[in-house]
């Protein structure tokens, strides 16, 4: 099976059509706490919440229908689907693609989280991590950044004032809500949540905020955004290991996750997005070293994404999508990375796609989890395929 644009385009259209029929509403990876049954059986505390989330997330079967967990509209998914439609519009100029992106983004503008400065969004479920608890719809910097990237692209493409006006409001939430984990002359780091009790960093958070601020600073002509972005990216690069990797958290011991696939891709993309938007090339060497480590240690020869540097399985569709996006972006520096993007996309299409219009969640050593989590699977892969078509058509991204 060889890749060709018509096949990828047909698959992408099927995925988008399936997702639209679901009204972009579905299950999420960490939505176990939306089960009233589990709540009544376990009674919620820190460890019972973690047990519920992990059990639902790790099950070979999709237990959510049995547990009374309903489909929900995930704002992050809408941001990713919007990015896919905007990418498609840029390469194919179909007005219905732009119209659907606008519809989704306008819904997001009408339904932000409340109680915080600026514009922000969160997840449609409560969730418990080892170091914090987040209530349903509590905004966070990760969801807000991914939606912010889509707003940036919409502002550039349409010139509509409402998207341009949203950009500084998003920056306001990202930079003024608590809490700051590090603040020195040259470096800065924000937490995942606007929660003063959080004391450790998730490494992709300052990277995402830095990339967003650099791109918003360029578009809005706000030099202070780019200065803030430089401090954030400097902090991220400072935490890179001498062999080119990043731990999931800082300090590293705060999580059992070491060097995982998709968070590494996100960090690399953000470093390059910062450099492209700001014109600052000081981090190119770190980016190239990290990219080399990422390709070498976090992918198999058949294109499948390894779970972590020291663990092959499960092969996760989010890792595949993030890898495709990362390697496509890397072609700005070296065209050979296009071949790695092709291998990973081919792996996903051959073994992880269901002709009904969705991608499977994970592949283990013995079986595949043949159900979809709409934001985790379809939204990410839709954007990855749209980006692949843009690059294949020679369009600027």
C-alpha positions in Angstrom: 0.0 0.0 0.0 1.5 3.3 -1.1 0.3 6.7 0.0 -1.3 9.0 -2.5 -3.1 12.3 -2.0 -6.5 11.1 -3.2 -6.5 8.3 -0.7 -5.5 10.6 2.2 -8.1 13.1 1.1 -10.9 10.6 1.0 -10.0 9.2 4.4 -9.9 12.7 5.8 -13.3 13.6 4.4 -14.7 10.4 5.9 -13.2 11.2 9.3 -14.6 14.7 9.2 -18.0 13.6 8.0 -18.2 10.9 10.8 -17.2 13.5 13.4 -19.7 16.0 12.2 -22.5 13.4 12.4 -21.5 13.0 16.0 -21.8 16.8 16.3 -18.1 16.6 17.4 -19.2 15.0 20.6 -17.7 11.8 21.9 -15.8 10.1 24.7 -12.5 11.3 26.1 -9.4 9.5 27.4 -9.8 10.8 31.0 -13.6 11.0 31.3 -14.0 8.2 33.9 -15.2 10.6 36.6 -18.3 11.4 34.5 -19.7 8.1 35.6 -22.3 8.4 38.4 -22.1 4.6 38.8 -18.5 4.7 39.7 -19.1 7.7 41.9 -21.7 5.8 43.9 -19.6 2.7 44.2 -16.3 4.3 45.0 -17.1 7.6 46.7 -14.8 10.2 45.3 -11.4 10.9 47.0 -8.0 11.4 45.4 -7.1 7.7 45.1 -10.6 6.5 44.1 -10.7 9.2 41.4 -7.3 8.1 40.1 -8.4 4.5 40.2 -11.6 5.2 38.2 -9.8 7.3 35.6 -7.0 4.7 35.1 -9.4 1.7 35.0 -11.6 3.3 32.3 -8.6 4.6 30.3 -6.6 1.3 30.4 -9.4 -1.2 29.8 -9.1 -3.3 26.6 -12.8 -2.5 26.0 -14.7 0.8 26.0 -16.5 0.6 29.3 -18.0 4.0 29.1 -21.4 3.0 27.8 -21.7 0.4 30.6 -20.7 3.0 33.2 -23.2 5.6 32.1 -20.6 8.0 30.7 -22.2 10.1 28.0 -20.7 11.7 24.9 -19.5 15.3 25.5 -18.2 18.1 23.4 -14.6 18.7 24.2 -13.4 22.3 23.5 -9.9 21.1 22.7 -11.3 18.8 20.1 -13.2 21.7 18.5 -10.0 23.6 18.4 -8.2 20.7 16.7 -11.0 20.1 14.2 -11.0 23.8 13.4 -7.3 23.7 12.7 -7.9 20.8 10.3 -10.6 22.6 8.4 -8.5 25.8 8.2 -5.5 23.8 6.9 -7.8 22.2 4.3 -9.2 25.6 3.3 -5.7 27.0 2.8 -4.8 24.1 0.4 -8.1 23.5 -1.4 -10.0 26.8 -1.0 -13.4 25.1 -0.4 -15.7 27.6 1.2 -17.5 24.9 3.2 -14.3 24.0 5.0 -13.8 27.6 6.1 -17.5 27.9 7.0 -17.3 24.8 9.3 -14.1 26.1 11.0 -15.8 29.5 11.6 -18.9 27.7 13.1 -16.8 25.7 15.5 -14.6 28.7 16.5 -17.7 30.9 17.0 -19.2 28.3 19.3 -16.0 28.3 21.3 -16.1 32.1 21.6 -19.6 31.9 22.9 -18.8 29.1 25.5 -15.6 30.0 27.3 -14.9 29.0 30.9 -16.1 31.5 33.5 -14.6 33.2 36.5 -11.2 33.9 35.1 -9.5 36.8 33.3 -9.4 36.9 29.6 -10.6 33.9 27.4 -10.0 30.3 28.4 -11.4 26.8 28.1 -11.2 23.5 30.0 -12.3 19.8 29.7 -15.9 18.6 29.9 -15.1 16.3 32.8 -13.4 16.5 36.2 -10.0 14.8 36.4 -7.5 13.8 39.1 -3.7 13.8 38.6 -1.1 12.7 41.1 -0.5 16.3 42.1 -3.9 18.1 41.6 -7.6 17.8 41.1 -9.4 19.8 38.3 -13.1 20.3 38.3 -15.2 20.0 35.2 -14.7 23.0 32.9 -11.9 24.4 35.0 -9.8 26.2 32.3 -6.2 25.2 31.8 -3.3 26.5 29.6 -3.1 23.4 27.4 -6.7 23.5 26.1 -6.6 27.3 25.8 -3.4 27.2 23.8 -4.7 24.7 21.2 -7.8 26.7 20.8 -5.6 29.8 20.6 -3.6 28.4 17.7 -6.8 27.8 15.8 -7.9 31.4 16.5 -4.6 32.7 15.3 -5.0 30.9 12.0 -8.6 32.1 11.6 -7.5 35.7 12.3 -4.8 35.4 9.6 -7.1 33.8 7.0 -10.3 35.7 7.5 -9.2 39.1 8.9 -12.3 39.0 11.1 -12.1 41.3 14.1 -13.6 38.8 16.5 -10.7 36.4 16.1 -8.1 39.2 16.3 -9.8 40.6 19.4 -9.7 37.1 21.0 -5.9 36.8 20.8 -4.9 39.3 23.5 -7.7 38.0 25.7 -6.3 34.5 25.4 -2.9 35.8 26.2 -4.3 37.6 29.3 -5.5 34.3 30.7 -2.2 32.5 29.9 0.0 35.1 31.5 -2.0 36.6 34.4 -3.9 33.7 36.1 -2.0 31.8 38.7 0.4 30.3 39.1 4.0 31.1 38.1 6.4 28.2 39.0 9.6 30.0 38.0 10.4 33.6 37.3 13.9 35.0 36.8 15.5 37.5 34.4 15.9 35.1 31.6 13.4 32.2 32.3 9.8 31.7 33.2 7.4 28.8 33.7 3.7 28.6 34.2 1.7 25.8 35.6 -0.9 23.6 33.8 -3.8 24.9 35.9 -4.5 28.3 37.4 -4.2 26.7 40.8 -1.7 28.0 43.4 -1.4 24.6 45.0 0.3 23.2 41.9 4.1 23.2 42.5 5.6 21.2 39.6 5.6 21.8 35.9 4.3 19.7 33.0 7.0 20.4 30.4 4.8 21.1 27.4 2.8 23.9 29.1 5.5 26.6 29.0 6.3 25.5 25.5 2.7 25.8 24.3 2.3 29.2 26.0 5.7 30.4 24.5 4.7 29.3 21.0 1.3 31.0 21.3 2.7 34.2 22.6 5.3 34.4 19.9 2.7 33.9 17.1 0.2 36.3 18.8 3.0 38.8 19.3 3.9 38.7 15.6 0.3 39.0 14.4 -0.7 41.6 17.0 2.6 43.5 16.9 3.1 43.0 20.6 6.8 42.9 21.4 6.1 42.2 25.0 4.5 38.9 24.0 7.6 37.8 22.2 9.8 38.8 25.1 7.7 36.7 27.4 7.8 33.8 24.9 11.6 33.9 24.8 11.8 33.5 28.6 9.3 30.5 28.5 11.1 28.7 25.7 14.5 29.4 27.4 13.2 27.6 30.5 12.0 24.6 28.4 15.3 24.3 26.5 17.2 24.6 29.8 15.5 21.4 31.0 16.6 19.4 27.9 18.8 16.4 28.8 22.3 16.2 27.4 21.1 13.5 25.0 18.3 15.7 23.6 15.2 14.6 25.4 12.7 16.1 27.9 11.0 14.5 30.8 7.2 14.8 31.1 7.5 16.9 34.3 9.9 19.1 36.2 11.2 17.9 38.6 11.3 14.6 36.6 10.4 12.5 39.7 6.9 14.0 39.9 5.7 11.5 37.2 6.4 7.9 36.3 6.4 9.1 32.6 9.9 9.6 31.3 10.4 10.6 27.7 7.1 10.0 26.0 6.1 10.3 22.4 3.5 13.0 21.9 4.6 15.4 24.6 8.1 15.4 23.0 6.5 16.2 19.6 4.6 19.1 21.1 7.6 20.6 22.8 9.6 20.4 19.5 6.9 21.9 17.5 6.5 24.8 20.0 10.3 25.5 19.9 10.2 25.7 16.1 6.9 27.8 16.1 8.6 30.2 18.5 11.6 30.5 16.2 9.6 30.9 13.1 7.3 33.6 14.6 10.0 35.6 16.3 12.9 35.2 13.9 15.1 34.1 16.9 17.3 31.3 16.0 19.1 30.7 19.3 17.3 27.4 19.9 17.8 25.7 16.5 20.6 23.5 17.8 18.4 22.3 20.7 15.5 21.7 18.3 17.6 19.7 15.9 19.1 17.6 18.7 15.7 16.9 20.2 14.3 16.0 16.7 17.0 13.5 16.2 16.3 11.9 19.5 12.6 11.9 18.8 12.9 10.1 15.5 15.5 7.7 16.7 14.1 6.6 20.1 10.4 7.1 19.8 9.5 5.5 16.5 9.8 2.0 15.1 11.0 1.2 11.6 7.5 0.6 10.4 6.5 4.1 11.5 4.6 3.1 14.6 4.9 5.5 17.6 6.6 4.0 20.7 4.8 4.8 23.9 8.0 6.0 25.7 11.7 5.7 25.1 11.9 2.6 27.3 8.5 1.1 26.4 7.2 0.2 23.0 3.6 -0.5 23.6 0.9 0.7 23.5 1.1 2.4 20.1 -1.2 5.3 20.5 -3.0 7.1 17.6 -2.3 10.5 19.3 1.4 9.7 19.1 1.1 8.9 15.4 -0.8 12.2 14.7 1.6 14.3 16.7 4.5 12.6 15.0 3.1 13.3 11.5 2.6 17.0 12.4 6.1 17.2 14.0 7.9 15.6 11.0 6.0 17.7 8.5 7.0 20.9 10.4 10.6 19.6 10.4 10.7 19.5 6.6 11.2 23.3 6.9 14.8 22.4 8.0 15.4 19.0 6.3 13.1 17.4 3.6 14.1 13.9 4.7 11.7 14.1 7.6 8.8 13.9 5.1 9.6 10.2 4.7 9.1 9.6 8.4 5.8 11.4 8.3 4.8 9.2 5.4 5.7 6.0 7.2 3.7 7.0 10.3 0.7 8.0 8.3 0.8 4.8 6.3 1.0 2.8 9.5 -2.1 4.6 10.9 -4.1 4.1 7.7 -3.2 0.4 7.3 -3.9 -0.7 10.8 -5.7 1.9 12.8 -8.4 3.2 10.5 -12.0 2.0 10.4 -13.8 2.6 7.1 -16.8 3.8 9.0 -14.9 7.0 9.6 -12.8 6.9 12.7 -9.4 5.9 14.0 -8.8 3.3 16.7 -7.4 4.4 20.1 -4.4 2.1 20.6 -2.5 -1.0 19.5 -1.1 -3.3 22.1 1.3 -6.2 21.5 -1.7 -8.6 21.3 -4.7 -6.6 20.1 -6.1 -3.3 19.1 -8.5 -1.2 21.1 -11.0 -0.8 18.2 -13.0 2.1 19.5 -12.5 5.8 19.0 -12.1 8.7 21.5 -13.2 11.6 19.3 -10.8 14.3 20.3 -7.9 12.0 21.0 -8.2 10.0 17.8 -10.2 11.7 15.1 -9.4 15.4 15.8 -5.7 14.8 16.0 -5.6 12.6 12.9 -7.8 15.0 10.9 -5.4 17.8 11.5 -2.4 15.6 10.7 -3.9 14.4 7.4 -4.9 18.0 6.5 -1.3 19.1 7.2 0.1 16.2 5.1 -2.1 17.3 2.1 -0.9 20.9 2.5 2.7 19.9 2.5 2.2 17.4 -0.4 0.6 20.2 -2.4 3.5 22.5 -1.7 1.3 25.0 0.2 2.8 27.0 3.1 1.5 26.0 6.5 
